[in-house]
Amino acid sequence: MIKNSLRALILAWLAVPVPVCAQTDTLSEGPVKMLVYENLKNEDVLKQFDQRFEQMDRLLQHKVSVASPHLTLGEDVLSPDATLDSLYRVKGSLEEKAFKRRTGLEVTGQVYMRMDDAMVIEHDEDDPYSTYIDKFQAEIGWNFFNSAFYQRKTELARIRLANELDYIKESRDKNRAIYEAAENLLTMEYNYYMAIVLYNELQNVDILNEAYQYMLEQDKISNDKLLENINDKMELEYTLAQTFDIKDIANEPLYALTPTIITVDSVRLFEEVERYNPDLRASFVEEELINTQKKLTNYGQTMRLSPFLRGSVYLRKVLSPSSNIDLGVRFTFPLYDESGPKRKALETERKIVVEGRQSLSEDMKSYCRLRLDRIERLNRAIRTESFHIEQLGKYVDLRRNAYVKQPRGYNYIIRLEEYNEYLKSMERLYKLMLNRSLALLDIQKTTSYNNLQTLIIETPVK
C-alpha cells in the first residue's frame, strides 16, 4: 500500500536496483499443501467447513471500505528536476559567455630572414635602403563577420533554443522512468487488495478439495469435478505467487474498494495535449531553431572583411633599422554563394518537422480517444460488476440465515461455492478498476499534463 508521498515512493522505486516488475520479488517460499489428502474422515471435513463458514461470515461482515486508488501524477512528481534545470542553465550561460567573447580581433605576426648571403646570392643592383637582413611584422585586425557583433541576437537565440530542445528531451526521458515506476506502484496497490481476495478463495478451494477427494473415495463424485477443483487451486497458487507472499496477507481483512464512475473532460484534455506533450513542445522549439538557423545562413557567413593596423621593422646591413606603420583592409569574397540552397534545405526540414508534428498530434489524440473509449467500457463493466457484488452479498446473507434454520443440515459444498462466487466477483471488480486506472495513467503519460485530476469527475456507482 502507498502510505508515504507519491514522489518519495517513486524516487525510492527508481533508486532501488531491482527489476521494474517487482512483484516477483515477493514469491511465496512456504510449503504448498499437497493436492492429495489421505485417510480423510467425514467429521474432519465437516469441521473444516464449519470453521471456514465462521471465518467467511466474519470477513464479510467486517469488510474495510477503501477509496478506489488512482495515480494521476501531480506537480510534486513531474515538476522540473532542479539539478537538471540548473545544469542546463549553467551550460547555456557559459555558451553565451563564450560567444560574447568572440570580439573578432586577431593578432598576426611575421619574421623574415634573408638567405642571400648563406646561399651566396648577390644583388648589387639592390637599393641599400630597401635591402634588409631581417624583417619583423605584426598587425592587429578585426574580422567583423566572425565576431559576436554580427547577427548577435540571432546567434544568442540559437544557443538558447538548442539548450531548450536538449532540456525538453532529457526531461521527457526522465519522466518516462517516473511513469513506469508509478504504473508498477499502482499495480502493486491493486494487487495487494486482490491478493487478499485470492488468498481467501484459495482457502475455500483447499477445503473443497478435501471434500471432493473424500467423496471420490466414497464413490459419490466423479473424477472430473475433483480435477476441475485441483486446476482452480493451482491457478490461484500461481497467481498469488506472482503478487504477495501469503504470510504477509494471511491475517488481513477483506478490503471493499468503493466502485466509482470516472468521466474525463475530453475537450480540455485535447487542448492540453498540444500544450504539454514533450514531443510536441520539442517540435515547436525545433521549428523555431530551424528558422533561426535560416537567418544565420547567408553570404556574409562566407565573407572575410578585416580592417587592420600593421607595424613593420627592417634590419639592414649598411643603414640603421627602419620601420613603418600601415593601415588597410583585408577582404575575401567567395565567387560562389551556397546559402540559398542551404536555406531551402532548412525550409524543407522545417516543413518536415511541421508535418511530423501534425501527424504526431493526431496520433496522440487518437490514442487518447481509444483510452477514453476504454474507460467508458470499463465504467459500464464496473457498474455491472458492482451490481453483481451487491446482489451476491444479499444472496449470501439470505442463504446464511436459511442455512442456520435448516434442521436436517444442508449442502456444505454449495454454501462454500457461494462464498467463492462472491470473492470472484470482488476479484473481477478490482481487475476492472485497475485497468481503468492504468488507462488514466496512459492518458497522462501521453499528454504529460500534471493536473489531470482537474479534468476528472468521479462519482460513486449508484
N, C-alpha and C positions, 0 to 999 in steps of 0.2 A: 504494500500500500504506500501511496505517496503521502508522507507526513510532513516533510520539510518543504521549503520553497522550491518551485519548479526549476528555477535557474540553477540552484545549488545541486539538485539531483542530476540535471542534465550534464552540468560541468563535471560532477563526480563520475557520472557514467562514462563521459568521454575520456576521463583521466585513467580509468581502470584498464589495464592491458589484457582484456579478455575478449573473446569473440562477441560480435554485436548481439547475436541471439543468445542471451544469457540464460534462457530457461533451461538449457541442457546442463547448466552448472548445478542444478538442484535435483538431479535424478535421485530417485529413492534407491538407497542401497540396502534397505532392510529386506528380510526374507519374505518372499511371496508365498501365500498359502498354497498348499498343494491342491491340484484340481480334483483329486480323488480322495474321498473320506472313507475310512474303513470302520467296520463294526458300529455303524450308526444305529441308534435306538430312537424309537418314536418319541419317548419322553424328552430326550436330549434335544431333538429337533424342535419340538413344540416349545421348549424352554427358550431356545434361541429366538423363536418367533415372538414370544411374549415380551422378552427383553427389548427386542428391536421395535415392536409396536410402541412401547413406552417411550423409547428414545425418540422415535419419529414424531410422536404427538408432542413431546416436549420441544423439539426443534421447531416444529411448525407453529406452535403457539407462542414461541418466544423469538420469532424472526426479528432481525435488526434491520430497520429501514435505512437505506443508504441512497444518497443522491446519485443519479447516473453520472459516471465520470466522463469528463470531456477534457481535451487537452489542446485548446487553441492558444498558441504561444503569444505572449504579450511583449510589450516593450522591455520588460525586465530581462527577457531572454534574448530577444532579437535586436536589442539596441546595438549600435556600432561598437565594435571592440576598441576600447580606449587605447590599448597598446598599438594595435594595427593602425588606427587613425593617426596616432602620434607619429609613428614611423613614416607614414606616407606624407604627413605634413613636413616633417624634417627633410625627407628626400626632396620634395618639391621646392622647399625653401633653399636648399643647397644648390639645386639645379638652376633656379632663378638667379641666385647669387653668382654662380659660375658664369652664366650668360651675361649678366650685367658687367662683369669684369672684362668682357671682351671689348676693349676700347678700340681695337683696330690699329693701335700704334705698333710699329715694327722698327727694330733697330738692326741694321745690317752693316757689315764692315768687310774691307778687303785689304790685303797686304801683298805687294808685288816686290819681287827682287829680280833685277835684270841679270840674265845669264850670259851677256855678251862676252865679258872677259873670260869667264870659265870655259866658254865654247870657242874662244879666240875669234870672235867676230868683231870686226872693226867697222865703225860708221863715221868716217872722217867728215862726212858731209853733214852730220847731225849738228844742229844748233846747240852750243853748250848750255843755253838757257832752257832748252827743252829736254836735254838728256839727263836722265836720273838713274841713280843706283837702286834705290828702294822707294816704294810708294805706299803710304798709309791712307786709307779712306774709310770714313764712317758716315752713315746717314740715318736719319730718323724719318719715317714715313707714316702716313695714316691711310690704311686700307679701309675706306668708308664702307664698301659693300660687304666687308667681312667683320663689321663691328656691331655692337649692340644698339647702335643708333639707327641702323637700317632695319625697318619693319619691326621695331622694338615691341610694340603692343601685340602684334600678331604672334611673334615667337614666344612671348611670355604666356599668351593664351594657349599655344600648342603644348607647352610644358605642363600647364595646369590641367588641360584636358587629358593628356596622356597619363598623368598620375591618377586622375579621377577614374579613368577607364580601368586601370590596373586595380585600383582600390575596390571598385564595384565587383570585379571578377573574383578578387581574393575574398571579399565578404560573402559572396554567393557560395563559394566553395566551403567556407567555414559554416554557414547556416545549413548546408546540406547535412553535415555531420550532426548538427543540433536537431534537425528534424528526424534523422534516423534514430537518434537516442530517444527523442520524445515518443516516437512510434513504438519503440520497444518498452518504454515505461508504461505507456497506455495499455499495451497488450498484456504486460505483466500484471497490471492492476486488475483488469478484467479476468485474467487467468486465475488470479487469487480467488475471486468470488466463484468462478466456475469450478475450480479445483475442489472447493468445499462441497459443492453440489455433487460433483463426480465421485468424491470420496464416499458420500452417503449412499449414492447409487451402488457403488461397489460393495458397501456393507450389506445392502439388501440383496444384491446378486449372490454374494457369498452364502447367505442363508438359504436363498432359493436353490443354490447349487447343492447344498446339503440335502434339502428336501427332495429334489429331483433324483439324487443318487439313492436316497433311501427308498423312494417309490419305485425306482428301477429295480432295486434289489427285491422288492416285494411284487415285481411284475405288475405294477399299477400305472406305469407310464412308458411311453416309447423312448427309444434311444435318441430320436431326433430332437425331442424337447430338451433333453439334457445337453446335447451337443450345441443347440442354439444358445442355451444359457452360458455354457462354457465360452463360446465365442464372444458373447457380450462381456463376460468377465475379463477376458484377455484384452479386448478393445479398450475397456475402461482402465485397466492397468497400464496399457501402452500410452494412453492419452495422459494419464496422471504422471507417468514417468518423465514426460516432457515439460511439465509445469512446475509443480512444487513437491517437495518431499512430504510424504504422508505424515511424518511425525510433527511437521510444522502446522498442519491443518486439522489434525485429528480431533482436537477439543474446541474447535472454533464453532460459533453459532452459524446458522444459515443467514445470509445477507439477502434481503429483499431489495433489489435495485428498483428505484422508482421509475416506471416507464414514462417516457415523455415523447411528444411530437416536436420535431425541430423544423422550423421554416427559415430559409435564408433569403435575404433581400438581394435578389439576383441583379437588379438594375444597378444598385450601388456596387455590388461585387464586380461587375464587368468594368465599371469606372476605375476601381482600384487596381484591376489587372494592368491597365495602361500606366498607372501612376507608380506602382510599387514593384512590379516584377523586375528582378535584377537584369535578366536578359534583355528586356525591352529598354530599361534605363541605360544599359550599356550600349544598345543600338543607337539611341538618341545621341549619346556622347560620342560614339564612333562617327556618326554622321557629321557632327559639329567639328570633330577633329579633322575629318577629310576636307571640309570646307576651309578650315584654317590652313591645311597643307596646300590647298589650291592657291591661296593668297601668297604663300611663301614660294610657290613655283613660278618663276618669271625669269626674263632675260637678264635682269640685274644680278641674279644669283651667280651667273657665269662670268660677269664682268669683273675687271680689276681696275680701279682708279685710285692711285695713291700719290697725293702730293708729298714731296719730300724736301728735306734740307740736308745737304751733303757737305762735309768738310774733307779736304784732301791735303796731305803733306808730302812733298817731294824731297828726297835726299840726293844731292848731285855731287859729282866729282870735283868740279872746279869752283862752282859758285856755292854760296850758302844755301841752306834749305829754303824752300818757298812753300806757300800754302795758298789755298783758295776755298771759297765757300760758294756752293751752287744751290739754287732754288729751282725746283722743277716739278713735273708731274709724270708719273709712270702709269701707263694705261694698257689694258688688254681688252680687246673687243672681239670675241669669237665670231667667226664667219658662219656660224650656224646658230639656230635657235630651236632647242628641243623642248622648251617649256610648253608650247602649245599642245603637242601630242600628250605630254605628261599630264597637263590639266584635264584633257579629255579623258585620259585613262582614270584619273581620280574621280571625275564626274561619273564615269561608268561604274566605278566602285561604289560611289555614293548611292547610285540608283539600285545597285545590287543589295546594299545594306537596307535601303528603304523597302524594297520588295521583300526581303527576308523578314523584316520587322512586321510588315503587314501580314505575311503568312504565319509568323510566329504568334502574333496577337490572335488571329483567328483560330489557330490550333489550341491555344490556351483557353480561349473562350469556349471552344467546342469541348475541351477536356472538362472544364468546369460544368458545362451543361450536362455532360454524361454523369458527373458526380452528383449534381443536383437531382437528376432523374433517379439515380441510385438511392439517394437519401429519401426521396419521396416514396420509392418502392419499399424501402426498409421501414419507413414510418407506417405504411399500411400493414406490413408484416408484424411490426411491434404492436400495433393496436390489436391485431387479430390474436397474437400470442398472449398478450396481456389479458384479453377476454378469456382465452382458454385457461390461463392460470386461475383467474377469478372463479370460473365455473368449476374447475377441478378442485379448488380449495373448498368450495361449498359442497361438492360431491363427497370429498374425503370427510368433511365434518359430519354430513348426514350418515355416511356409511359407518363412521366411528360409533355414533350413537346407536345405530342399528345393530352393529356387532356386539355392543355391550348388552343389548337386550335379548340377544339370541340365547334361548335356554338350552338348545341342543348343540351349540357350537356353530362354527361356520368355516368357510374355506380360507385357511390362513394364507395360502399362496396367492389367491386373488386379492386379498387385502394388502399384502406386501407389494404386489404388482401395481395396485392403485397408488400407493405412495411413490413408487418409482415413476409412474406416469407424470405425477405432479413435479418430481425433480427433473425429469427430462424436459418438461415444458419450461421450467426455470432455465435450464441449460440452453435451450433454443433461444429464449428471450435474450439472454446475456450475449450470445454469439451475434444476434442481430444488432444489439446495441453497440457491441464492439465494432462491427463492420461499419456502422453508421458513423461512429466517432473517427474511425480511420479515414472514411470518405471526407469528413470535415477537415481532418488534418491534411489530406491530399489537396483539398482546395486551397488551404492556407499556404501549403508548400508551393503551389502553382502561382498564387498571387503575391506571396511574401508580404501580405498586409498584416501588420502586427496588432490590429484591433478588430480581428474578425468577429470576436464576441459581440461587438456592437451591431453586426449585421444579422445576428441570430435571434430568433424568437423561439423560446422553449416553453411549451405548455404541457401540463400533465395529461395523460391519456384519460379520456372520460368514457 
